[in-house]
Amino acid sequence: IRAQKHSNDLDGALVSARQLEYKNGLTNAEKVEIQKEKAEIYHALKAYKEELASYELIVSLVKNGSQSYLEPTIWNNIGYTNKYLKNYPAAKSAFLQALRKGNKTDDELYGAAFHNLGLILYNERDLDSALYCFEKAKGHYTTIHDFEQATQCLNMEAMACKSPVIASDAG
């Protein structure tokens, strides 16, 4: 599947994944891996509803099992996919779920979840909450030396601090 994805044979990769999906005797970990592959393929194909369905299936597969450590990342992916679907309430809920279930020392996950949540709050004009999220994300990104993402958070903080009156006067 991965070789097909890398050679940009997304249709072939999806067919292969679907064939593997129905193979008897798959372990839970193998089922999760197939769904992750399918989700990535669907994303590349811009088939976001199908991508979302794959991620939701992964949550049910990993919940309370040996792979439960994957759940926060999958919730973040669900939120991200819902952003593409413009389902902002579901995206916000998923990002909050990622933060609730995540390990507070997972700076990459927390940076991404806070940043994504901040973007939604910013678009909802909840600027105080958005600022809080961008500040938290910036701290997590700085910890892991991802200064490009930290700078993006700083940029969003600056945009959130601008008064709408000032912003409209500047244009």
C-alpha positions, -999 to +999 in steps of 0.1 A: +000+000+000+027+024+010+047+018-022+015+025-042+009+057-023+045+069-028+042+062-065+010+082-065-012+052-074-038+062-049-066+043-065-045+011-065-035+017-029-071+021-018-080-011-036-052-029-018-062-015+015-098-026+010-087-061+000-065-064+032-093-050+053-115-081+047-087-106+052-094-131+080-074-132+112-061-097+112-049-084+146-064-053+160-030-035+153-032-045+117-068-033+114-057+000+128-028+003+104-050-004+074-075+023+085-047+048+090-035+040+055-070+044+041-075+077+059-043+091+044-053+079+009-088+094+013-072+127+025-050+128-006-081+121-027-100+149-009-126+123+001-129+138+036-161+120+047-145+087+040-113+099+058-134+108+088-151+074+088-117+057+088-105+078+118-138+071+137-133+034+131-098+037+145-111+053+177-134+024+182-106-001+176-081+015+200-104+026+228-094+008+261-070-015+243-033-019+240-032+009+214-052+034+234-022+057+234-031+064+197-065+078+207-055+115+213-037+117+180-067+102+162-090+127+179-067+155+166-070+140+131-108+138+134-108+175+143-085+183+114-107+164+090-138+181+103-121+214+096-119+203+059-156+194+060-163+229+075-180+211+105-164+235+130-184+224+161-173+188+156-138+199+149-137+219+181-151+190+201-125+166+186-096+189+194-108+192+230-111+154+232-075+152+220-064+175+247-084+157+274-071+123+264-035+133+255-004+130+276+005+165+286+042+158+278+033+151+241+043+186+230+038+178+193+002+167+198-006+195+223+009+221+200-012+209+171-044+205+190-041+239+207-032+256+174-061+240+155-085+248+183-072+284+184-078+287+146-115+277+151-119+300+181-103+328+161-128+323+133-156+322+157-143+356+170-137+342+205-104+361+206-096+357+243-099+319+241-080+319+207-051+338+223-049+314+251-048+284+227-021+301+205+000+309+235-003+273+248+005+259+213+035+283+210+049+270+243+046+233+232+061+240+198+090+259+214+097+230+237+103+207+207+122+234+188+095+236+161+101+273+156+082+275+123+050+264+140+058+286+171+061+316+147+028+308+131+012+308+166+029+342+173+015+355+141-020+344+150-016+359+184-008+392+168-038+390+145-061+381+174-048+412+193-057+436+165-088+455+172-114+451+143-115+489+141-077+491+137-077+463+112-104+479+090-087+513+092-054+498+080-070+485+048 
